[in-house]
């Protein structure tokens, strides 16, 4: 039986992939949800034969894992970004699965892995750079529409100071600090917003750099983000994202 690890930050997607993979004579040893969690696990455990690896995790790109760990496992990438995958992966003969993952495509990728006669070598730095190049060429969302009663309000993305989630709902906060419910999840928004302008500081918040007034030290090595308009919810940079966040604002 093939040993495998799933690295996927969206827990429903991870559970579904685990279920599909378990039907293919594969034993999932562990499901990991972030770059930091993966690094910690690999430091203390033997690498599996196969990795199912999401590219964009909650605390960064999964390529960062292999800046700390020497890769020995085969990889099947999973991604929601078709335009990135087509260029970055096909040029490197790397298997990838587009979300939502199709059972037959999963079976084909696993069968290809089983038929390999020697370990595949990966130029992860090249794949990472191709991925980032394509991501930088993406057209980002310029405006959002929100239905309020019988009216539809339009907000320019540049005028939105943050997005946050609370009790299974997602909110847009305009430049005056007024909140509006929107349909997208934070993970969906994170793919639509320009990463030079917006940063997902935690599972609950995405902030616009143009509206950051100051940063304040917070408990457990975290940071509190003070925006120009006061919010009921307090934006806190999660501990695992503090380093990347500081690099982003500089």
Secondary structure, DSSP 8 states (H G I E B T S, - for coil): -EEEEEE-S-HHHHHHHHHHHTTTTEEEEEEE-SHHHHHHHHHHS---SEEEEESEETTEEGGGGGGTS---SEEEEEES-HHHHHHHHHTTT-EEEESS--HHHHHHHHHHHHT-SS-----HHHHHHHHHHHHHTS----EEEEEETTEEEEEEGGGEEEEEEETTEEEEEETTS-EEEESS-HHHHHHHS-TTTEEE-SSSEEEEGGGEEEEEEEGGGEEEEEESS--SS-EEE-GGGHHHHHHHH-
